Amino acid sequence: MNYLQCDEEYQNIVASIMSNDEFISQMENIKHHDSTRLNHMLKVSYKAYKIAKTLKLDYVEVARGGLLHDYYLDSVYDQKSIKDKISLYTVSHPKAAVENARRLFNISEKEEDIIRTHMFPVDVKVPKYAESWIVSLVDKGVSTAEFGRKFTYQFKYSTNIMFLFLLNLIRVF
């Protein structure tokens, strides 16, 4: 993510979060789709920041809220059932992320809304601010792209199998 390093203003906005050893050590080691949770949160944060800045919205709170939107720990939920894990990944992790963000950082009401509502419409909490909507939508886009990359090799493999099958079918006729 070299483009992040080139944007000095963005770096200054998230510096207090990115310099927190507890946050970094926890998030950089948790797998998330095709990468780590930290990388996922940085992608969401930066892309949402750029959109908010273009739309002349509060891009500072978008950058910070986007960076903290998935700040929850899987280890707390390791002993839970499949049903509980589904609930965690769809509904309850935003609440845990808000609690963690409050504990380590001074977050605003808008940043809290960004974090708490990023799973809308899976979670029924509706975003109050345009900035919250931006992070929620960017998160969906980034997650979809990451999830797709995670299974690209399987898609390519399946495509090759189908191609070979079609070639053999053509040879038969």
C-alpha positions as CSV (number, residue, x, y, z in Angstrom):
1,M,0.0,0.0,0.0
2,N,2.6,2.5,-1.1
3,Y,0.0,5.0,-2.0
4,L,-0.7,5.5,1.7
5,Q,2.8,6.5,2.4
6,C,2.7,9.2,-0.3
7,D,-0.2,11.0,1.3
8,E,1.3,13.0,4.2
9,E,-2.0,14.5,5.2
10,Y,-3.6,11.1,5.7
11,Q,-0.5,9.9,7.6
12,N,-0.8,12.8,10.0
13,I,-4.5,12.2,10.6
14,V,-4.0,8.5,11.6
15,A,-0.6,8.9,13.2
16,S,-1.9,8.7,16.8
17,I,-3.6,5.4,15.9
18,M,-0.8,3.9,13.8
19,S,1.7,4.7,16.5
20,N,-0.2,2.8,19.2
21,D,1.7,-0.5,19.8
22,E,-1.3,-2.3,21.3
23,F,-3.5,-1.6,18.3
24,I,-0.8,-2.4,15.7
25,S,0.4,-5.7,17.4
26,Q,-3.2,-6.9,17.7
27,M,-4.4,-6.1,14.2
28,E,-1.4,-6.9,12.1
29,N,-1.5,-10.6,13.0
30,I,-5.2,-11.3,12.4
31,K,-6.0,-12.8,9.0
32,H,-8.8,-11.0,7.1
33,H,-9.9,-12.3,3.7
34,D,-6.7,-12.2,1.6
35,S,-4.5,-10.2,4.0
36,T,-4.5,-8.9,7.6
37,R,-7.1,-7.0,9.4
38,L,-4.8,-4.0,9.7
39,N,-4.3,-3.9,5.9
40,H,-8.1,-4.2,5.4
41,M,-8.8,-1.4,7.8
42,L,-6.1,0.8,6.2
43,K,-7.6,0.2,2.7
44,V,-11.1,1.1,3.9
45,S,-9.9,4.1,5.8
46,Y,-7.8,5.5,3.0
47,K,-10.4,5.0,0.2
48,A,-13.2,6.4,2.4
49,Y,-11.0,9.4,3.3
50,K,-10.3,10.2,-0.4
51,I,-14.1,10.0,-1.2
52,A,-15.0,12.2,1.9
53,K,-12.4,14.7,1.0
54,T,-13.6,14.9,-2.6
55,L,-17.2,15.4,-1.3
56,K,-16.0,18.0,1.2
57,L,-17.2,16.0,4.1
58,D,-15.4,15.4,7.4
59,Y,-12.5,13.4,6.0
60,V,-10.5,13.4,9.3
61,E,-13.2,11.5,11.2
62,V,-13.8,9.2,8.2
63,A,-10.0,8.3,8.1
64,R,-10.0,7.7,11.9
65,G,-13.4,5.9,12.1
66,G,-12.5,3.8,9.0
67,L,-9.2,2.8,10.5
68,L,-10.9,1.6,13.7
69,H,-14.1,0.0,12.2
70,D,-12.9,-3.6,12.7
71,Y,-10.9,-3.1,15.9
72,Y,-12.1,-6.3,17.7
73,L,-10.3,-9.4,18.8
74,D,-11.2,-12.9,17.6
75,S,-9.5,-14.6,20.5
76,V,-12.4,-13.4,22.8
77,Y,-14.8,-15.5,20.7
78,D,-12.6,-18.6,19.9
79,Q,-14.7,-20.9,22.2
80,K,-18.0,-19.8,20.7
81,S,-20.4,-21.9,18.6
82,I,-20.7,-21.4,14.8
83,K,-23.9,-19.5,15.5
84,D,-22.1,-17.1,17.9
85,K,-19.2,-16.7,15.4
86,I,-21.7,-15.7,12.6
87,S,-23.3,-13.2,15.0
88,L,-19.8,-11.8,15.8
89,Y,-18.8,-11.3,12.2
90,T,-22.1,-9.8,11.2
91,V,-23.6,-7.9,14.1
92,S,-21.7,-7.8,17.4
93,H,-18.1,-7.0,16.3
94,P,-19.0,-3.3,15.7
95,K,-19.9,-2.9,19.3
96,A,-16.7,-4.6,20.4
97,A,-14.7,-2.3,18.0
98,V,-16.4,0.8,19.5
99,E,-15.5,-0.4,23.0
100,N,-11.8,-1.0,22.0
101,A,-11.6,2.3,20.2
102,R,-13.0,4.2,23.2
103,R,-10.5,2.4,25.5
104,L,-7.4,3.4,23.5
105,F,-8.4,6.5,21.6
106,N,-10.5,9.6,22.1
107,I,-13.2,9.0,19.5
108,S,-15.9,11.5,18.6
109,E,-19.6,10.7,18.3
110,K,-19.3,10.6,14.6
111,E,-16.4,8.3,14.7
112,E,-18.4,6.0,17.0
113,D,-21.3,6.0,14.5
114,I,-18.9,5.2,11.7
115,I,-17.6,2.2,13.6
116,R,-20.9,1.0,15.1
117,T,-22.9,1.2,11.8
118,H,-20.4,-0.1,9.2
119,M,-22.2,-3.4,9.0
120,F,-25.5,-1.9,7.8
121,P,-27.7,-3.4,6.4
122,V,-26.6,-6.7,7.9
123,D,-26.9,-5.0,11.2
124,V,-30.0,-2.9,11.7
125,K,-28.2,0.1,13.1
126,V,-28.6,2.8,10.4
127,P,-25.8,5.2,9.8
128,K,-26.6,8.8,11.0
129,Y,-24.0,10.7,9.0
130,A,-22.9,10.8,5.4
131,E,-19.4,9.9,6.6
132,S,-20.8,6.7,8.2
133,W,-22.5,5.7,4.9
134,I,-19.2,6.2,3.0
135,V,-17.2,4.0,5.3
136,S,-20.0,1.3,5.3
137,L,-20.1,1.3,1.5
138,V,-16.4,1.4,1.0
139,D,-16.0,-1.5,3.5
140,K,-18.5,-3.6,1.4
141,G,-16.5,-2.9,-1.8
142,V,-13.1,-3.6,-0.2
143,S,-14.3,-6.7,1.5
144,T,-15.9,-8.0,-1.7
145,A,-12.6,-7.4,-3.7
146,E,-10.5,-9.0,-0.9
147,F,-12.8,-12.0,-0.7
148,G,-12.7,-12.4,-4.5
149,R,-8.9,-12.3,-4.5
150,K,-8.8,-15.0,-1.8
151,F,-10.6,-17.4,-4.1
152,T,-9.2,-16.3,-7.5
153,Y,-7.0,-19.4,-7.8
154,Q,-10.0,-21.6,-7.3
155,F,-11.9,-19.7,-10.0
156,K,-9.0,-19.9,-12.4
157,Y,-8.7,-23.7,-11.7
158,S,-12.4,-24.2,-12.3
159,T,-12.2,-22.1,-15.5
160,N,-9.3,-24.3,-16.7
161,I,-11.2,-27.5,-15.9
162,M,-14.3,-26.2,-17.8
163,F,-12.1,-25.1,-20.8
164,L,-10.5,-28.6,-20.9
165,F,-14.0,-30.2,-20.7
166,L,-15.3,-28.0,-23.6
167,L,-12.2,-28.8,-25.7
168,N,-12.7,-32.5,-25.2
169,L,-16.4,-32.2,-25.9
170,I,-15.7,-30.4,-29.2
171,R,-13.2,-33.1,-30.2
172,V,-15.9,-35.8,-29.6
173,F,-18.2,-34.1,-32.1
